[in-house]
């Protein structure tokens, strides 16, 4: 039996049709975590603690309290990575190092600058950190560092490094001139002979689609597919939309879905073909639409590092929120009738058609106000295949050809007196059909 949990909260209004059910969103404004506005990168350690690269240092959150760990040079932390030994590597401005617990259990910082040759110590912001096969990689625009047993190797770009990441157990980096490159036997090699990527547009993420295909996102040019040593533009009905939104980051949500963090419109949940499943923006409850970073935690919930604040989308929860009203209101009743979901609120009755799917919360549609239902709705019942509504103005019955219509109080008294003698009495539009009064 299909079940639906109803929670009525903020209004639902989206760029296009969204799913009728959305997970809870927890907002963490700057005042709650007491650090900088912007949050650039997010990771989780084996103990479940969340770490966030913040303008004022490294933030940690254990589910109850926030802690801030500034870098020695007080610069912005742009990137964070948790190594297999649970060291927390961070990248700042002309600074790389790691945090680990000291004798008291508090995190202490260890700089890696002494392992870098003096001539290479002016490298600017470290935007990406990757742990791979006992090695730690750090990327700035003009340098990639590889740390192995306290020895730091240096890789210079042809023009400029714009991305560093790992996919299908391989290290990839993007250079504006050479395109997407992979690290083989200590050397960077282009994955294709001719660079098919825009030379002025950085890659922002790579994710596996299958064993031999990779999804590649770019800031201003949308999505690409790398397969068979060839990179091609992903042909999608939403290609122009994603190019306009500017994709800052991407993460896998399921084996079939990914989450795109955008500069202009929050995040989109899409499949590997670019079809939009859901959208989360300010209208759905996140604090702002400029999402700098995104991370799927071990509970399959989504953390958003925003341009101003941090949000948690409780994506793996079985409880979804339904927002039918165009204004703030409370929900009092709900029912599925005639393949539609009806929701009774303090401001009236709303309905939306349902698609055939196992999880009805992913049904897409826009709620419409049911005619003649404005005001407080107390109850909804389906009797003899008709929808009845308990309203603050009285009892109502639904008819497709005339919407809801109120029963005159005199009718209610008459029906009450005859219901036992004529239980199968039927009436036409706007009248009672088999109503039992309590």
C-alpha positions as CSV (number, residue, x, y, z in Angstrom):
1,X,0.0,0.0,0.0
2,X,1.3,3.4,-0.9
3,X,1.8,5.7,2.1
4,X,2.3,9.5,2.2
5,X,3.6,11.6,5.0
6,X,2.4,15.2,4.9
7,X,4.2,18.2,6.2
8,X,3.2,21.6,5.0
9,X,5.8,24.4,5.2
10,X,7.3,26.8,2.8
11,X,5.8,27.5,-0.6
12,X,6.6,25.5,-3.7
13,X,7.6,27.6,-6.7
14,X,10.2,26.6,-9.1
15,X,11.7,27.4,-12.5
16,X,10.1,24.3,-13.9
17,X,7.9,21.6,-12.4
18,X,9.6,20.1,-9.3
19,X,8.8,16.9,-7.4
20,X,5.8,17.3,-5.1
21,X,7.8,16.0,-2.1
22,X,11.2,17.5,-1.0
23,X,13.5,16.5,1.9
24,X,14.1,18.6,4.9
25,X,16.7,21.4,4.6
26,X,18.7,22.5,7.7
27,X,20.2,26.0,7.4
28,X,23.5,26.9,9.2
29,X,24.0,30.7,8.8
30,X,27.3,32.4,9.6
31,X,26.0,33.2,13.1
32,X,25.5,29.6,14.0
33,X,29.1,28.4,13.1
34,X,30.9,31.6,13.9
35,X,33.3,31.7,11.0
36,X,33.6,33.2,7.5
37,X,30.8,33.6,4.9
38,X,32.1,31.4,2.2
39,X,32.6,27.6,2.3
40,X,34.8,26.1,-0.4
41,X,35.2,22.4,0.2
42,X,33.6,19.6,2.4
43,X,34.7,16.2,3.7
44,X,33.8,13.7,6.4
45,X,36.2,11.5,8.5
46,X,35.8,7.9,9.6
47,X,34.2,9.1,12.9
48,X,31.5,11.0,11.0
49,X,32.8,14.5,11.7
50,X,32.2,17.0,8.9
51,X,35.2,19.3,7.9
52,X,34.6,22.4,5.8
53,X,37.2,24.7,4.1
54,X,36.1,28.2,5.3
55,X,37.3,31.7,4.7
56,X,38.6,31.9,8.3
57,X,40.1,28.4,8.6
58,X,39.0,24.8,8.9
59,X,35.6,24.2,10.3
60,X,34.6,21.0,12.1
61,X,31.0,19.8,13.0
62,X,30.3,16.8,15.1
63,X,26.5,17.1,14.9
64,X,26.3,19.3,18.0
65,X,29.0,21.9,18.0
66,X,31.2,23.8,15.5
67,X,34.9,24.4,16.0
68,X,37.2,26.7,13.9
69,X,40.9,26.0,13.3
70,X,42.7,28.9,11.6
71,X,45.8,28.4,9.6
72,X,49.0,29.9,11.0
73,X,49.1,32.6,8.3
74,X,45.4,33.3,8.8
75,X,44.5,32.8,5.2
76,X,41.5,31.3,3.5
77,X,41.2,27.5,3.5
78,X,40.2,26.6,-0.1
79,X,40.4,22.8,0.0
80,X,40.3,19.9,2.4
81,X,40.9,16.1,2.1
82,X,40.8,13.2,4.6
83,X,43.7,10.8,4.0
84,X,43.4,7.0,4.8
85,X,45.4,7.6,8.0
86,X,42.7,10.2,9.0
87,X,45.0,13.2,8.6
88,X,43.0,16.2,7.5
89,X,45.0,17.9,4.7
90,X,44.2,21.5,3.9
91,X,45.2,24.1,1.4
92,X,45.3,27.8,1.9
93,X,47.1,30.7,0.3
94,X,50.8,29.8,-0.1
95,X,50.2,27.2,2.6
96,X,49.7,23.4,2.7
97,X,49.6,21.1,5.6
98,X,47.5,18.8,7.8
99,X,45.7,18.7,11.1
100,X,45.9,15.7,13.4
101,X,45.0,15.1,17.0
102,X,47.6,16.2,19.6
103,X,48.3,14.8,23.1
104,X,45.1,16.4,24.4
105,X,43.0,15.2,21.5
106,X,42.6,18.7,20.0
107,X,43.6,19.2,16.4
108,X,47.0,20.6,15.8
109,X,48.4,21.9,12.5
110,X,51.5,20.6,10.8
111,X,52.8,22.7,7.9
112,X,54.3,21.0,4.8
113,X,56.0,24.1,3.5
114,X,59.5,22.9,4.8
115,X,59.2,20.1,2.2
116,X,58.8,22.5,-0.7
117,X,61.8,24.0,-2.4
118,X,62.1,27.8,-1.6
119,X,61.7,28.7,-5.3
120,X,58.3,26.9,-5.4
121,X,56.8,28.3,-2.2
122,X,54.9,31.1,-3.9
123,X,52.0,29.2,-5.4
124,X,48.9,31.1,-4.4
125,X,45.6,29.4,-3.5
126,X,45.4,25.6,-3.3
127,X,42.0,24.7,-4.8
128,X,42.1,20.9,-4.9
129,X,43.6,18.1,-2.7
130,X,43.4,14.4,-3.6
131,X,44.6,11.4,-1.7
132,X,45.5,8.5,-4.0
133,X,47.6,5.4,-3.5
134,X,49.6,6.6,-0.4
135,X,50.2,9.9,-2.2
136,X,48.7,13.4,-1.5
137,X,48.2,15.8,-4.4
138,X,47.7,19.6,-4.1
139,X,46.7,21.9,-6.9
140,X,47.1,25.6,-7.4
141,X,46.7,27.4,-10.7
142,X,50.5,27.2,-11.4
143,X,51.6,24.1,-9.6
144,X,50.6,20.5,-8.7
145,X,52.4,19.1,-5.7
146,X,52.7,15.4,-5.0
147,X,53.6,14.4,-1.5
148,X,55.2,11.0,-1.0
149,X,56.9,10.0,2.3
150,X,57.7,13.7,3.1
151,X,59.1,14.3,-0.4
152,X,57.3,16.9,-2.5
153,X,57.4,16.6,-6.3
154,X,56.3,19.5,-8.5
155,X,54.4,19.5,-11.8
156,X,54.1,22.7,-13.8
157,X,51.2,23.3,-16.3
158,X,51.5,24.1,-20.0
159,X,49.3,27.1,-19.4
160,X,47.4,26.8,-16.2
161,X,46.0,24.0,-14.0
162,X,42.2,24.4,-13.5
163,X,41.2,21.1,-11.9
164,X,42.6,18.0,-10.1
165,X,40.6,15.0,-9.2
166,X,40.4,11.2,-9.1
167,X,38.0,9.0,-11.0
168,X,38.0,5.2,-11.6
169,X,41.2,5.0,-9.5
170,X,43.1,7.4,-11.9
171,X,44.3,10.9,-11.3
172,X,43.1,13.6,-13.7
173,X,44.0,17.2,-14.1
174,X,42.9,19.9,-16.6
175,X,45.2,22.3,-18.4
176,X,43.6,25.0,-20.6
177,X,45.9,24.2,-23.5
178,X,46.4,20.4,-23.3
179,X,42.8,19.7,-22.0
180,X,42.1,16.8,-19.7
181,X,45.2,14.9,-18.7
182,X,45.9,11.8,-16.7
183,X,49.0,10.9,-14.6
184,X,50.8,7.8,-15.9
185,X,54.2,6.6,-14.5
186,X,54.9,10.1,-13.1
187,X,54.0,12.0,-16.3
188,X,51.0,13.9,-17.3
189,X,49.5,12.9,-20.7
190,X,46.5,14.3,-22.6
191,X,43.6,11.8,-22.8
192,X,43.0,12.7,-26.4
193,X,45.1,14.0,-29.3
194,X,43.1,17.1,-29.9
195,X,41.7,19.2,-27.0
196,X,37.9,19.2,-27.5
197,X,37.3,21.3,-24.4
198,X,37.0,25.1,-24.4
199,X,40.4,26.6,-23.8
200,X,39.0,29.3,-21.6
201,X,36.6,27.3,-19.4
202,X,37.8,25.3,-16.4
203,X,36.6,21.7,-15.6
204,X,34.8,21.6,-12.3
205,X,34.2,17.9,-11.7
206,X,34.6,14.4,-13.1
207,X,32.4,11.4,-12.1
208,X,32.2,7.8,-13.4
209,X,29.2,6.9,-15.5
210,X,30.4,3.3,-16.2
211,X,33.7,1.4,-16.3
212,X,34.7,3.1,-19.5
213,X,32.7,6.4,-19.4
214,X,33.2,9.6,-17.4
215,X,30.9,12.6,-16.9
216,X,32.9,15.9,-17.1
217,X,31.4,19.2,-15.9
218,X,32.7,22.6,-16.8
219,X,32.0,26.0,-15.4
220,X,30.5,27.7,-18.4
221,X,30.0,25.0,-21.1
222,X,27.9,22.5,-19.3
223,X,28.5,18.8,-19.4
224,X,30.7,16.4,-21.5
225,X,31.3,12.7,-21.7
226,X,34.8,11.1,-21.9
227,X,34.6,7.7,-23.5
228,X,37.0,5.8,-25.8
229,X,39.7,8.4,-25.6
230,X,37.3,11.0,-26.9
231,X,35.5,13.9,-25.2
232,X,32.2,15.0,-26.6
233,X,29.5,17.4,-25.5
234,X,26.6,15.8,-23.6
235,X,23.5,16.3,-25.8
236,X,20.7,17.2,-23.4
237,X,17.5,19.2,-23.5
238,X,19.0,21.2,-20.6
239,X,22.4,22.0,-22.1
240,X,21.7,25.7,-22.6
241,X,20.3,25.9,-19.0
242,X,23.4,24.4,-17.4
243,X,25.7,26.6,-19.5
244,X,23.9,29.7,-18.2
245,X,23.8,28.5,-14.5
246,X,27.6,27.9,-14.2
247,X,28.4,24.6,-12.6
248,X,30.8,25.0,-9.7
249,X,30.9,21.4,-8.4
250,X,29.4,18.0,-8.9
251,X,28.9,14.9,-6.7
252,X,27.2,11.5,-7.2
253,X,23.9,11.0,-5.4
254,X,23.1,7.5,-6.5
255,X,24.5,5.2,-9.2
256,X,22.2,7.0,-11.7
257,X,21.9,10.5,-10.4
258,X,24.3,13.4,-9.8
259,X,24.0,16.8,-8.0
260,X,25.2,19.9,-9.8
261,X,26.1,22.9,-7.6
262,X,25.6,26.1,-9.6
263,X,26.5,29.7,-9.3
264,X,23.0,31.1,-10.1
265,X,20.3,28.6,-9.2
266,X,21.2,26.4,-6.3
267,X,21.6,22.7,-7.1
268,X,20.0,20.4,-9.7
269,X,19.6,16.6,-9.3
270,X,20.0,15.1,-12.8
271,X,20.5,11.7,-14.4
272,X,23.5,10.9,-16.5
273,X,21.7,12.2,-19.6
274,X,21.1,15.7,-18.1
275,X,17.4,15.2,-17.3
276,X,16.4,17.2,-14.2
277,X,15.0,15.1,-11.4
278,X,14.8,17.8,-8.7
279,X,16.0,21.3,-8.0
280,X,16.9,23.0,-4.7
281,X,17.1,26.8,-4.6
282,X,16.1,29.6,-2.2
283,X,12.5,28.9,-3.0
284,X,12.9,25.3,-1.8
285,X,14.6,26.5,1.4
286,X,18.4,26.8,0.9
287,X,19.9,30.1,2.1
288,X,21.2,31.4,-1.3
289,X,21.6,30.1,-4.8
290,X,25.4,30.5,-5.1
291,X,26.6,27.0,-4.1
292,X,30.5,26.8,-4.0
293,X,30.8,23.2,-2.9
294,X,28.8,20.0,-2.5
295,X,29.4,16.8,-0.6
296,X,27.4,13.5,-0.1
297,X,28.1,12.2,3.4
298,X,28.1,8.6,4.6
299,X,24.4,8.8,5.4
300,X,23.7,9.8,1.7
301,X,22.7,13.4,2.8
302,X,23.9,16.4,0.9
303,X,26.0,19.2,2.4
304,X,26.2,22.5,0.6
305,X,29.0,25.0,1.0
306,X,27.4,28.3,0.1
307,X,28.7,31.8,-0.7
308,X,27.0,32.8,2.6
309,X,26.4,29.9,4.9
310,X,26.1,26.1,5.0
311,X,23.1,23.9,4.3
312,X,22.3,20.3,4.9
313,X,19.7,18.6,2.6
314,X,18.5,15.5,4.5
315,X,18.3,13.6,1.2
316,X,18.2,10.1,2.6
317,X,15.2,10.6,4.9
318,X,11.9,8.8,4.2
319,X,10.0,11.8,5.4
320,X,9.4,14.4,2.7
321,X,7.8,17.9,2.9
322,X,4.9,18.9,0.6
323,X,4.4,22.6,0.0
324,X,1.1,23.1,-1.8
325,X,0.1,26.6,-0.7
326,X,1.3,29.8,-2.3
327,X,1.5,31.3,1.2
328,X,2.5,30.1,4.7
329,X,0.0,27.7,6.1
330,X,-0.7,24.5,8.1
331,X,-1.7,21.2,6.7
332,X,-4.7,19.4,8.2
333,X,-5.8,16.7,5.8
334,X,-4.6,14.8,2.8
335,X,-6.0,12.0,0.6
336,X,-5.2,10.3,-2.7
337,X,-8.4,10.2,-4.8
338,X,-8.9,9.7,-8.6
339,X,-5.1,9.5,-9.1
340,X,-4.7,13.0,-7.6
341,X,-3.2,14.1,-4.3
342,X,-5.5,16.5,-2.4
343,X,-4.1,18.5,0.5
344,X,-6.3,20.4,2.9
345,X,-4.7,23.4,4.5
346,X,-5.6,26.5,6.6
347,X,-6.0,28.5,3.4
348,X,-7.9,26.0,1.3
349,X,-7.7,22.7,-0.7
350,X,-5.0,22.0,-3.3
351,X,-4.6,19.2,-5.8
352,X,-1.9,17.8,-8.1
353,X,-2.0,14.8,-10.5
354,X,0.2,11.9,-9.6
355,X,2.4,9.8,-11.9
356,X,2.7,6.1,-11.6
357,X,5.9,5.4,-9.5
358,X,6.9,3.6,-6.4
359,X,7.9,6.8,-4.5
360,X,5.0,9.2,-5.0
361,X,7.2,12.1,-3.6
362,X,9.1,12.1,-6.9
363,X,5.9,12.7,-8.9
364,X,6.2,16.0,-10.7
365,X,3.6,18.7,-10.9
366,X,2.2,22.0,-9.7
367,X,-0.5,22.3,-7.1
368,X,-3.7,24.0,-8.1
369,X,-6.3,25.6,-5.8
370,X,-9.6,23.6,-5.9
371,X,-12.5,25.8,-6.8
372,X,-14.8,26.9,-3.9
373,X,-12.4,25.6,-1.2
374,X,-10.8,28.8,0.2
375,X,-10.6,28.8,4.0
376,X,-9.9,26.3,6.7
377,X,-10.1,22.6,5.6
378,X,-10.5,20.2,8.5
379,X,-11.0,16.8,6.9
380,X,-11.1,14.9,3.6
381,X,-12.8,11.6,3.0
382,X,-13.7,9.4,0.0
383,X,-17.1,7.8,0.2
384,X,-18.8,6.0,-2.6
385,X,-16.0,7.2,-5.0
386,X,-16.8,10.8,-4.2
387,X,-14.5,13.2,-2.3
388,X,-16.0,15.0,0.7
389,X,-14.5,17.9,2.5
390,X,-15.0,19.1,6.1
391,X,-14.6,22.9,5.9
392,X,-15.1,25.7,8.4
393,X,-18.1,26.8,6.3
394,X,-19.7,23.3,6.4
395,X,-19.7,20.0,4.5
396,X,-18.7,20.1,0.8
397,X,-18.8,17.5,-2.0
398,X,-16.7,17.3,-5.1
399,X,-18.0,17.0,-8.6
400,X,-15.8,17.2,-11.6
401,X,-18.2,19.4,-13.5
402,X,-18.8,21.9,-10.8
403,X,-15.9,21.6,-8.2
404,X,-16.8,21.7,-4.6
405,X,-20.2,22.9,-3.4
406,X,-21.5,23.6,0.1
407,X,-24.5,21.8,1.6
408,X,-27.2,24.0,3.1
409,X,-27.6,23.4,6.9
410,X,-31.2,22.5,6.3
411,X,-30.1,19.7,3.9
412,X,-27.8,18.3,6.5
413,X,-30.7,18.0,9.0
414,X,-32.9,16.3,6.4
415,X,-30.1,13.9,5.3
416,X,-29.4,13.1,9.0
417,X,-33.0,12.1,9.5
418,X,-33.3,10.0,6.4
419,X,-29.9,8.4,6.2
420,X,-31.0,5.2,7.9
421,X,-34.0,4.7,5.7
422,X,-32.4,5.6,2.4
423,X,-28.7,4.7,2.6
424,X,-28.3,4.5,-1.1
425,X,-29.9,7.8,-1.9
426,X,-28.0,9.6,-4.7
427,X,-28.0,13.2,-5.7
428,X,-26.7,15.2,-8.6
429,X,-24.0,17.9,-9.0
430,X,-23.3,19.8,-5.8
431,X,-25.4,17.4,-3.6
432,X,-24.7,14.5,-1.3
433,X,-24.1,11.0,-2.5
434,X,-24.2,8.3,0.2
435,X,-23.0,10.7,3.0
436,X,-23.0,9.3,6.5
437,X,-23.1,12.0,9.2
438,X,-21.4,11.6,12.5
